[in-house]
Amino acid sequence: MHVTLRTPNFATSAQVQTSQFSDLAKGGFMVIVNDRPDRESDDQPLSSELAGEAKRQGLGYAYIPIVPGEISDCDAREFGDVLCAASRPAPACCRTGNQSQKLWKRAALLGLLPH
C-alpha cells in the first residue's frame, strides 16, 4: 500500500485492506477516511469491515462514499470536519485515491480545511 502525504493533515491512498490497518496505525495515522461506495467492485472490503478493523486497531474511521463526479458541498463539509478533528494526518482512500483528492480540493475551495 502506498500512502501519499498531500498536506500536513491529509494523505491519499488507493483502496486499503483490513490487513493494512496495523501498518497505518504504526505509521502514526489516527483516522482513516473511506471515500469509496460499498460494492463498487467485488474485490473491495465493505465499509462495515473496515470500520470494525479500524476499531480493533484503535483508529478512527469515517465513511464518506463519493460517486465519481457527484461530490457535494455536504460531502466536503463532512470531510472538512473529519480533517479538522484529526490530530495527525488522515489518509483518505478510494479505488485509486483520485476521488479523495477531488474531495479535498472541494473542501479547500469552500474554506473547510484546517489551517
C-alpha positions as CSV (number, residue, x, y, z in Angstrom):
1,M,0.0,0.0,0.0
2,H,1.3,3.4,-0.9
3,V,0.1,6.4,1.1
4,T,0.9,9.8,-0.4
5,L,1.1,12.7,2.1
6,R,-0.5,15.7,0.4
7,T,-0.5,18.2,3.3
8,P,0.5,18.0,7.0
9,N,-3.0,16.7,7.8
10,F,-4.1,14.8,4.6
11,A,-2.9,11.8,2.7
12,T,-4.4,9.7,-0.1
13,S,-4.3,6.0,-0.8
14,A,-5.8,3.6,-3.2
15,Q,-8.2,1.1,-1.6
16,V,-7.0,-0.1,1.8
17,Q,-7.5,-3.6,3.1
18,T,-8.1,-4.6,6.7
19,S,-4.7,-6.3,6.8
20,Q,-3.1,-2.9,6.3
21,F,-4.6,-1.1,9.2
22,S,-1.9,-2.3,11.6
23,D,0.7,-0.7,9.4
24,L,-1.3,2.5,9.2
25,A,-1.6,2.7,13.0
26,K,2.2,2.1,13.3
27,G,2.7,4.8,10.8
28,G,1.1,7.4,13.0
29,F,-2.2,7.7,11.4
30,M,-5.2,8.2,13.7
31,V,-8.2,8.1,11.4
32,I,-9.0,6.5,8.1
33,V,-11.4,8.1,5.7
34,N,-13.1,5.7,3.2
35,D,-14.5,7.6,0.2
36,R,-15.4,4.5,-1.8
37,P,-19.0,3.4,-2.0
38,D,-19.7,-0.1,-0.9
39,R,-19.9,-2.7,-3.7
40,E,-18.3,-0.5,-6.3
41,S,-16.3,-3.7,-7.1
42,D,-16.4,-7.3,-5.9
43,D,-12.8,-7.2,-4.6
44,Q,-13.2,-4.3,-2.1
45,P,-13.9,-4.7,1.6
46,L,-17.2,-3.3,2.9
47,S,-17.2,-0.2,5.0
48,S,-18.5,-2.2,8.0
49,E,-15.5,-4.5,7.7
50,L,-13.1,-1.5,7.5
51,A,-14.8,0.2,10.4
52,G,-14.5,-2.9,12.6
53,E,-10.8,-3.3,11.9
54,A,-10.2,0.4,12.5
55,K,-11.8,0.0,15.9
56,R,-9.7,-3.1,16.7
57,Q,-6.6,-1.2,15.8
58,G,-7.6,1.9,17.8
59,L,-8.1,4.0,14.7
60,G,-10.9,6.4,14.0
61,Y,-12.9,5.7,10.9
62,A,-15.1,7.9,8.6
63,Y,-17.2,6.7,5.7
64,I,-17.9,9.4,3.1
65,P,-18.9,7.5,0.0
66,I,-18.2,9.5,-3.2
67,V,-19.7,8.6,-6.5
68,P,-17.3,9.9,-9.2
69,G,-18.5,13.3,-10.5
70,E,-21.0,13.8,-7.6
71,I,-19.1,15.4,-4.8
72,S,-21.5,17.7,-2.9
73,D,-20.8,20.6,-0.5
74,C,-22.3,18.4,2.2
75,D,-19.6,15.7,1.5
76,A,-16.9,18.4,1.6
77,R,-18.2,19.7,4.9
78,E,-18.2,16.2,6.5
79,F,-14.7,15.6,5.1
80,G,-13.5,19.0,6.5
81,D,-14.9,18.2,9.9
82,V,-13.0,14.9,10.0
83,L,-9.7,16.5,9.0
84,C,-10.2,19.4,11.5
85,A,-10.8,16.9,14.3
86,A,-7.8,14.7,13.4
87,S,-4.6,15.5,15.3
88,R,-2.4,13.7,12.8
89,P,-2.6,13.1,9.0
90,A,-5.7,11.3,7.9
91,P,-5.4,9.1,4.8
92,A,-8.4,9.1,2.6
93,C,-8.9,6.2,0.3
94,C,-11.0,5.2,-2.7
95,R,-10.3,2.9,-5.7
96,T,-7.2,5.0,-6.8
97,G,-7.1,8.0,-4.5
98,N,-8.3,10.4,-7.1
99,Q,-11.8,10.9,-5.7
100,S,-10.3,11.5,-2.3
101,Q,-8.0,14.2,-3.8
102,K,-11.0,15.8,-5.5
103,L,-13.0,15.8,-2.3
104,W,-10.1,17.5,-0.5
105,K,-9.9,20.2,-3.3
106,R,-13.6,20.8,-2.9
107,A,-13.3,21.2,0.8
108,A,-10.3,23.5,0.4
109,L,-12.2,25.7,-2.1
110,L,-15.0,26.1,0.4
111,G,-12.6,27.0,3.2
112,L,-13.4,23.9,5.3
113,L,-10.0,22.6,6.0
114,P,-7.7,23.2,9.0
115,H,-5.0,25.8,8.6
